[in-house]
Structures are given as C-alpha cells and as structure tokens.
Amino acid sequence: MKAYLMSLAVGVAVGLLYNVLQVKSPAPPTVALVGLLGMLGGEHVIPWIRTWLAPGLH
C-alpha cells in the first residue's frame, strides 16, 4: 500500500509541476485511464467473489 501512496504523491507533484510550467501532460486521455481502472477492477472481481463464496462451499 505504501508504494501506491508514494506513486500517487509523486504523480500529483509532477502534475502540479506541469501545471506551473504550463506543459501539456503526456498522459493518455482520462477516458483511457478510466478504462484501465475498469480493467483492473474486473481482474480482481472473480478472485474476490471466489474468496467471498469459499466459506459457504466447505
């Protein structure tokens, strides 16, 4: 979790720096990032459901 928070903090700092310097971010559009978030979420749904249902299967 620490690595995720550090990554988020560095990303926010770089975003602020880009804004101050008025540089356009090379990041993909927001729509693409939302799609990636959906893919990551979908990737974790089935394992989460399996662990949620596992106590009832035994």
C-alpha positions in Angstrom: 0.0 0.0 0.0 2.9 2.3 0.7 4.1 2.0 -2.9 0.7 3.0 -4.2 0.5 6.1 -1.9 4.1 7.1 -2.9 3.3 6.7 -6.6 0.1 8.8 -6.2 2.0 11.5 -4.3 4.8 11.7 -6.9 2.1 11.8 -9.7 0.3 14.7 -8.0 3.6 16.5 -7.5 4.5 16.1 -11.2 1.0 17.2 -12.3 1.4 20.3 -10.2 4.8 21.0 -11.7 3.4 20.5 -15.2 0.6 23.0 -14.4 3.0 25.6 -13.0 5.3 25.2 -16.1 2.2 25.2 -18.4 3.4 22.0 -20.0 0.8 19.6 -21.6 0.9 16.2 -19.8 1.9 13.3 -22.0 -0.5 11.1 -20.1 -3.3 9.4 -22.0 -6.8 10.9 -22.0 -9.0 10.5 -18.9 -11.3 8.1 -20.8 -8.4 5.7 -21.4 -7.4 5.9 -17.7 -10.9 5.1 -16.6 -10.9 2.1 -19.0 -7.7 0.9 -17.4 -9.2 1.3 -13.9 -12.2 -0.8 -15.1 -9.9 -3.5 -16.4 -8.0 -3.7 -13.1 -11.3 -3.8 -11.2 -12.6 -6.6 -13.4 -9.4 -8.5 -13.0 -10.0 -8.6 -9.2 -13.7 -9.3 -9.2 -13.7 -13.1 -9.8 -11.0 -13.8 -7.2 -12.9 -11.6 -4.7 -16.1 -13.5 -5.4 -14.4 -16.8 -5.0 -13.0 -15.9 -1.6 -16.3 -14.4 -0.6 -18.1 -17.6 -1.5 -15.4 -20.0 -0.3 -16.6 -20.3 3.3 -20.0 -21.4 2.0 -18.5 -24.1 -0.2 -16.9 -26.1 2.6 
